[in-house]
């Protein structure tokens, strides 16, 4: 009887130890996952900081608007590789497009969204002063061929944060590739500074006229 009791107590002890070990292992897994997640977020932040630093270094001292937009567009394309980049800037009357040639462009047939913009649509997008998707643009008055437009993923990123923007960056990719949240966040981080640089170039241009 004593031996059976000892065996019973031993089994209970072993069972308790196994349960504690499983709990401990689960805690270790959670800590490891949290650590890995924190490391990934840290690397993302470093990447965003590196992109912003490189961006501002590339546009510093630029006083010609076309030169500024070309440099800015190329840097944005490095973040969203293969995307078609177009700057849409408001004018006293209407708006002006500055299209950047992509190293991996979407087809000319698919790059038709720019032709669908009207002054009213541009004003509505600028007044919203937020990232707009194709669906947002349709609600704001975009008119286009749905069969063609469904083949692309497009967003507008505002140039300016306070009040309505001076314009926006139109970023288009094929619908299959899309645009990631990280890509958009990194681009959003540099657009306020880019908007200020554009305003400075425009002011200099007016002084020289």
C-alpha positions in Angstrom: 0.0 0.0 0.0 2.8 2.4 0.9 4.5 1.7 -2.4 1.2 2.4 -4.3 0.8 5.6 -2.4 4.3 6.7 -3.3 3.7 5.9 -6.9 0.5 7.9 -6.8 2.2 10.9 -5.3 5.0 10.6 -7.8 2.6 10.6 -10.7 0.9 13.7 -9.2 4.2 15.4 -8.8 5.3 14.5 -12.4 1.9 15.7 -13.7 2.2 19.0 -11.8 5.8 19.5 -13.1 4.6 18.8 -16.7 1.8 21.3 -16.4 4.2 24.0 -14.9 6.7 23.2 -17.7 4.0 23.7 -20.4 2.9 27.0 -18.8 6.5 28.1 -18.6 7.1 27.1 -22.3 4.0 29.0 -23.3 5.2 32.2 -21.5 8.6 31.8 -23.2 6.9 31.5 -26.6 4.9 34.6 -25.9 8.0 36.6 -24.8 9.9 35.4 -27.9 7.1 36.3 -30.2 6.8 39.8 -28.6 10.6 40.2 -28.9 10.5 39.2 -32.6 7.6 41.6 -33.2 9.4 44.4 -31.5 12.5 43.8 -33.5 10.5 43.8 -36.8 8.8 47.1 -35.8 12.2 48.6 -34.9 13.6 47.5 -38.3 10.6 49.0 -40.0 11.1 52.3 -38.1 14.7 52.4 -39.1 13.8 51.8 -42.7 11.2 54.6 -42.6 13.8 56.9 -41.0 16.4 55.9 -43.6 13.9 56.6 -46.4 12.9 60.0 -45.0 16.6 61.0 -44.5 17.5 59.9 -48.1 14.5 61.7 -49.4 15.2 65.1 -47.8 18.8 64.8 -48.7 17.9 64.3 -52.3 15.6 67.4 -52.5 17.6 69.8 -50.4 18.6 72.9 -52.4 16.2 72.2 -55.3 14.8 75.4 -56.5 13.4 74.3 -59.9 9.9 72.7 -59.6 10.4 70.2 -62.3 13.8 69.1 -60.9 12.3 68.9 -57.4 9.3 66.7 -58.6 11.6 64.5 -60.7 13.8 63.8 -57.7 10.9 63.3 -55.3 9.1 61.0 -57.8 12.2 58.8 -58.2 12.6 58.5 -54.4 8.9 57.6 -54.0 9.2 55.0 -56.7 12.1 53.4 -54.8 9.7 52.9 -51.9 6.8 51.7 -54.1 8.8 50.1 -56.9 7.0 49.6 -60.1 4.3 52.1 -59.3 3.4 55.0 -61.7 3.9 58.3 -59.9 2.1 61.4 -60.9 2.0 64.8 -59.1 -1.2 66.7 -59.4 -0.8 70.3 -58.4 -3.6 72.9 -58.0 -3.4 76.0 -60.1 -5.2 79.3 -59.9 -7.4 77.9 -62.5 -7.5 74.1 -62.9 -4.6 71.9 -62.1 -1.3 70.6 -63.6 0.0 67.1 -64.0 3.6 66.1 -63.6 4.1 62.4 -64.6 7.2 60.4 -63.8 8.4 57.7 -66.1 8.5 54.4 -64.2 11.3 51.8 -64.7 8.6 49.1 -64.4 5.6 51.0 -65.7 2.0 49.6 -65.8 0.8 49.4 -69.4 -0.2 52.6 -71.2 -3.7 51.1 -71.6 -4.0 50.8 -67.8 -2.4 54.2 -67.1 -5.5 56.1 -68.0 -6.6 57.4 -64.6 -4.9 60.7 -65.1 -7.1 61.4 -68.1 -10.2 61.0 -65.9 -9.3 63.9 -63.6 -11.4 67.1 -63.7 -10.9 70.3 -61.9 -13.9 69.5 -59.6 -12.5 66.0 -58.8 -9.0 67.5 -58.0 -10.6 70.1 -55.8 -12.6 67.5 -53.9 -9.6 65.3 -53.4 -7.5 68.3 -52.2 -10.3 69.4 -49.8 -10.6 66.0 -48.3 -6.8 66.2 -47.4 -6.6 62.5 -46.8 -5.4 59.3 -48.6 -8.0 58.5 -51.1 -8.6 55.1 -52.8 -10.3 54.5 -56.1 -13.6 54.0 -54.3 -13.2 57.3 -52.6 -12.4 59.0 -55.9 -15.6 57.5 -57.5 -17.7 59.0 -54.7 -16.0 62.3 -55.3 -17.0 62.3 -59.0 -14.4 60.2 -60.8 -15.7 59.1 -64.2 -13.9 56.2 -66.0 -14.2 52.8 -67.6 -14.7 50.3 -64.6 -13.3 47.4 -66.7 -10.0 49.2 -67.2 -9.8 50.9 -63.7 -10.4 47.6 -61.9 -7.1 46.4 -63.2 -5.2 49.0 -61.2 -4.7 49.9 -57.5 -4.5 53.7 -57.1 -4.3 56.0 -54.1 -3.8 59.8 -53.7 -1.5 61.0 -51.0 -2.2 64.7 -50.0 0.6 67.3 -50.2 0.0 69.3 -47.1 -1.7 68.5 -43.7 -3.2 71.7 -42.4 -6.3 72.8 -44.2 -6.7 71.7 -47.9 -3.7 70.5 -49.7 -1.8 72.1 -52.6 -2.2 68.9 -54.6 -1.5 65.2 -54.2 0.7 62.4 -55.3 -1.2 59.8 -57.4 0.3 56.4 -57.0 -0.8 53.6 -59.4 0.1 49.9 -59.4 -1.4 46.8 -61.0 -4.2 45.4 -58.9 -2.3 42.2 -58.4 0.6 43.9 -56.7 -1.3 46.6 -54.8 0.2 48.9 -52.2 1.2 48.0 -48.7 0.4 49.9 -45.5 4.1 50.3 -44.8 4.8 51.8 -48.2 1.9 54.3 -47.8 3.0 55.2 -44.2 6.6 55.9 -45.4 5.4 58.1 -48.2 3.0 59.9 -45.9 5.9 60.7 -43.6 7.7 62.8 -46.3 4.8 64.5 -48.1 4.5 67.5 -45.6 8.2 68.4 -46.2 7.7 67.9 -49.9 4.7 70.2 -49.9 6.7 72.9 -48.2 9.5 72.5 -50.8 6.9 72.7 -53.7 5.5 75.9 -52.2 9.0 77.4 -52.0 9.7 76.5 -55.6 6.4 78.0 -56.7 7.0 81.2 -54.7 10.5 81.6 -56.4 8.9 81.0 -59.8 6.4 83.8 -59.2 9.2 86.1 -58.1 11.1 85.4 -61.3 8.1 86.0 -63.5 
